[in-house]
Amino acid sequence: MKIIPGEIKTGQLHSYLLGAVSPRPICFASTLDENGVPNLSPFSFFNVFGSKPPILIFSPARRVRDNTTKHTLENARATGEVVINVVNYNIVQQMNLASCEYPESVDEFVKSGLTPIASDMVKPFRVKESPAQLECRVKEIIETGNEGGAGNLIICEVLCMHIDDNVLDINGNIDPHKIDLVARMGGNYYCRASGNAVFEVNKPNLELGIGVDQLPESIRNSHILSGNDLGILGNCTAVPAQDPDFSDSTMFDIVKAHPVDKSTLQAALHSYAKQLIAAGEMNKAWQVLLFSEA
């Protein structure tokens, strides 16, 4: 499929964009209008864009159906203040309820059953049930267009951040399983960023990895090893030397089971190496792969 913006309806393009660029963190924005009436609304066009100064940007897009703007945008422009509250699994249904387009005079805190609590440095309320609340000053609003679907980038500087102690690990860092965040996908779909959905990828070494291009050809072109496997191998700083004293009973059993067909033996050894890579046993994985080269 090939899509050229402008050749399909905006609503269709919007759907494809949200399905392709996902999951997206959710900004639960709390604002006040000029009369002090609270407003609470979620946005998934949102992320963090710096730490000195600490900058968050979210975008209340113009409505596609009638090209009107949202109360959050109007309030942010009028008062210059907003509190961004993160959304976890415990409040996702209440967040969804707050996304209903109630009249301007309706307080979404009341409708959603969430608890407004006073902020320290800005006037809009924080959401008590949110595990992280960020009080912000609006630095700038950038309009990306004037038609339905156009974004309005609200650039916010974080003045104060509140984090629930219950989501911290023993080192004082946020534990992804405890904070249990949710993110927006396309259509009615969300994802939950905890449990089996969370995995670790070690950051690149301080020294440069050798790269996939420097792996031995039979390893690089393996039909068994995945792109992820090759990426892990390519992140090593050197191809190790083959250890003539390396001994591994499983490897020897594989060799005994494939005494004639070299290609079948190599595939079996690559399968075993793949298991070792997944287990983080890189030294053994390398030695099995190098043995398969012989």
Order of alpha helices (4+ residues) and beta strands (2+ residues): alpha-beta-beta-beta-beta-beta-alpha-beta-alpha-alpha-beta-beta-beta-beta-alpha-beta-beta-alpha-alpha-alpha-alpha-alpha
